[in-house]
């Protein structure tokens, strides 16, 4: 028999999953509390035991999406140290997340231009975390040649490119996704090659 705390967590996750499922069809900001609780199979009053309002639920979902992807990318760093390819390993990991968590990715990318300001700000914060962590990875990667002040810029370009590629990949068949992965790999390597040119020009 489940304990009280386990049952509470189960109900909380049911609400989160209901909002996630519904948001993939219509977008998160358009959902109502009643729709979410009906989908979750709980009374509207129960919602307030877990979230103060729909905005808190929305921010929780964005945080959950970003955390899950960041955890995967951190695991990828271990593979990079073994396999030695930052670009290839990162793209493979990113596409793995996309395939297994398409609803979370749609949530992370779907409300960058619309929805409540607090939600947009939280999504941009999550994106900036990826930029910051990638900049650290690039700076510590002995194969990446660039000026220290360029790493954040390079990182932002790469994250923007891969996130946009993820949006494109959502509705592609598996074979076409593989071609997209290859295209992204070439594009990212072009960015890195460009950083090398800037660094050598500055030294000359």
C-alpha positions as CSV (number, residue, x, y, z in Angstrom):
1,X,0.0,0.0,0.0
2,X,1.3,3.4,-1.0
3,X,2.2,5.8,1.9
4,X,0.5,9.2,2.1
5,X,3.6,11.0,0.7
6,X,3.8,8.5,-2.2
7,X,0.1,9.1,-3.0
8,X,0.6,12.8,-2.9
9,X,3.5,12.6,-5.3
10,X,1.5,10.3,-7.6
11,X,-1.3,12.9,-7.7
12,X,1.1,15.7,-8.3
13,X,2.7,13.9,-11.2
14,X,-0.8,13.1,-12.6
15,X,-1.5,16.8,-12.7
16,X,1.9,17.6,-14.3
17,X,1.4,14.8,-16.9
18,X,-2.1,15.9,-17.7
19,X,-0.9,19.5,-18.3
20,X,2.0,18.2,-20.4
21,X,-0.3,16.0,-22.6
22,X,-2.8,18.8,-23.2
23,X,-0.1,21.4,-23.9
24,X,1.3,19.4,-26.8
25,X,-2.0,19.9,-28.6
26,X,-2.8,23.5,-27.7
27,X,0.1,25.2,-25.9
28,X,0.5,25.6,-22.2
29,X,-0.8,29.2,-21.7
30,X,-4.2,28.3,-23.2
31,X,-5.0,25.5,-20.7
32,X,-7.5,26.0,-17.9
33,X,-7.3,24.6,-14.4
34,X,-10.5,22.6,-15.0
35,X,-9.2,21.0,-18.2
36,X,-6.1,19.9,-16.5
37,X,-7.8,18.5,-13.4
38,X,-10.4,16.7,-15.5
39,X,-7.6,15.1,-17.6
40,X,-5.7,14.2,-14.4
41,X,-8.9,12.7,-12.8
42,X,-8.8,14.9,-9.7
43,X,-11.2,17.5,-8.3
44,X,-10.3,21.2,-9.1
45,X,-9.9,21.9,-5.4
46,X,-7.2,19.2,-5.2
47,X,-5.1,21.2,-7.6
48,X,-4.5,23.9,-4.9
49,X,-2.9,21.4,-2.6
50,X,0.0,21.2,-5.0
51,X,0.2,24.4,-7.0
52,X,-0.9,28.0,-6.1
53,X,-2.1,28.6,-9.6
54,X,-1.7,27.6,-13.3
55,X,1.4,29.9,-13.6
56,X,3.2,27.9,-10.9
57,X,2.3,24.7,-12.7
58,X,3.6,26.1,-16.0
59,X,6.9,27.1,-14.4
60,X,7.2,23.7,-12.8
61,X,6.8,22.0,-16.2
62,X,9.5,24.3,-17.9
63,X,11.9,23.5,-15.0
64,X,11.2,19.8,-15.3
65,X,11.9,19.9,-19.1
66,X,15.1,21.8,-18.7
67,X,16.4,19.7,-15.8
68,X,15.8,16.5,-17.7
69,X,17.6,17.7,-20.8
70,X,20.5,19.1,-18.8
71,X,20.9,15.8,-16.9
72,X,21.2,14.0,-20.2
73,X,23.7,16.5,-21.5
74,X,25.8,16.1,-18.4
75,X,25.8,12.3,-18.9
76,X,27.0,13.0,-22.5
77,X,30.1,14.8,-21.1
78,X,31.3,11.5,-19.8
79,X,30.8,10.0,-23.2
80,X,32.7,12.9,-24.8
81,X,35.7,12.2,-22.5
82,X,35.7,8.6,-23.7
83,X,34.7,9.0,-27.4
84,X,36.3,12.4,-27.9
85,X,33.6,14.1,-30.1
86,X,31.8,16.9,-28.4
87,X,29.6,17.8,-31.4
88,X,28.6,14.3,-32.4
89,X,27.9,13.1,-28.9
90,X,25.9,16.2,-28.0
91,X,23.7,16.0,-31.1
92,X,23.0,12.3,-30.5
93,X,22.1,13.0,-26.9
94,X,19.9,15.9,-27.8
95,X,18.0,13.8,-30.4
96,X,17.6,11.0,-27.9
97,X,15.9,13.5,-25.6
98,X,13.7,14.7,-28.4
99,X,12.6,11.2,-29.4
100,X,11.8,10.1,-25.8
101,X,10.4,13.4,-24.5
102,X,8.8,15.2,-27.4
103,X,6.1,16.7,-25.2
104,X,8.7,18.2,-22.9
105,X,10.6,19.6,-25.8
106,X,7.5,21.1,-27.4
107,X,6.8,22.8,-24.0
108,X,10.3,24.1,-23.8
109,X,10.2,25.6,-27.3
110,X,6.5,26.3,-27.8
111,X,6.0,29.5,-25.8
112,X,9.1,31.6,-26.5
113,X,7.1,34.3,-28.3
114,X,3.7,34.0,-26.6
115,X,2.2,33.2,-23.2
116,X,2.7,34.9,-19.9
117,X,5.9,36.9,-19.4
118,X,6.9,34.8,-16.4
119,X,6.7,31.7,-18.5
120,X,8.8,33.3,-21.3
121,X,11.4,34.4,-18.8
122,X,11.7,31.0,-17.3
123,X,12.1,29.4,-20.8
124,X,14.9,31.9,-21.6
125,X,16.5,31.1,-18.3
126,X,16.6,27.4,-19.1
127,X,18.0,28.2,-22.5
128,X,20.7,30.4,-21.0
129,X,21.7,27.5,-18.6
130,X,22.4,25.4,-21.7
131,X,24.5,28.2,-23.2
132,X,26.5,28.7,-20.0
133,X,27.2,25.0,-19.6
134,X,28.2,24.6,-23.2
135,X,30.6,27.5,-22.9
136,X,32.3,25.8,-20.0
137,X,32.5,22.6,-22.0
138,X,34.1,24.4,-25.0
139,X,36.6,26.2,-22.8
140,X,37.7,23.0,-21.2
141,X,37.9,21.1,-24.5
142,X,41.5,21.1,-25.7
143,X,40.3,20.6,-29.3
144,X,38.3,23.9,-29.4
145,X,40.5,26.9,-30.3
146,X,38.9,30.3,-29.6
147,X,39.5,33.4,-27.6
148,X,38.1,33.2,-24.0
149,X,35.6,36.0,-24.6
150,X,34.3,34.2,-27.7
151,X,33.2,31.0,-25.9
152,X,29.8,32.4,-24.7
153,X,29.1,33.8,-28.2
154,X,30.0,30.5,-29.9
155,X,27.9,28.6,-27.3
156,X,24.9,30.7,-27.9
157,X,25.1,30.3,-31.7
158,X,25.4,26.5,-31.3
159,X,22.5,26.2,-28.8
160,X,20.3,28.4,-31.1
161,X,21.1,26.2,-34.0
162,X,20.5,22.9,-32.2
163,X,17.2,24.1,-30.6
164,X,15.9,25.2,-34.0
165,X,17.0,21.9,-35.4
166,X,15.0,20.2,-32.7
167,X,11.9,22.1,-33.7
168,X,12.5,21.0,-37.3
169,X,13.0,17.3,-36.2
170,X,9.8,17.0,-34.3
171,X,7.7,16.1,-37.3
172,X,10.4,14.3,-39.4
173,X,10.5,10.5,-40.0
174,X,13.4,8.7,-38.3
175,X,15.5,8.5,-41.5
176,X,15.1,12.2,-42.2
177,X,16.1,12.9,-38.6
178,X,19.4,11.1,-39.3
179,X,20.0,13.5,-42.2
180,X,19.2,16.4,-40.0
181,X,21.7,15.2,-37.4
182,X,24.4,15.1,-40.1
183,X,23.5,18.6,-41.3
184,X,23.6,20.0,-37.7
185,X,27.0,18.3,-37.2
186,X,28.4,20.0,-40.2
187,X,26.9,23.4,-39.2
188,X,28.3,23.2,-35.7
189,X,31.7,22.3,-37.0
190,X,31.6,25.3,-39.3
191,X,30.9,27.5,-36.3
192,X,33.9,26.0,-34.5
193,X,36.1,26.4,-37.5
194,X,35.1,30.0,-37.7
195,X,36.1,30.5,-34.1
196,X,39.5,29.1,-34.9
197,X,39.9,31.7,-37.8
198,X,39.0,34.5,-35.4
199,X,41.4,33.3,-32.8
200,X,44.3,33.0,-35.3
201,X,43.5,36.4,-36.9
202,X,43.7,38.0,-33.4
203,X,47.1,36.4,-32.8
204,X,48.6,37.6,-36.1
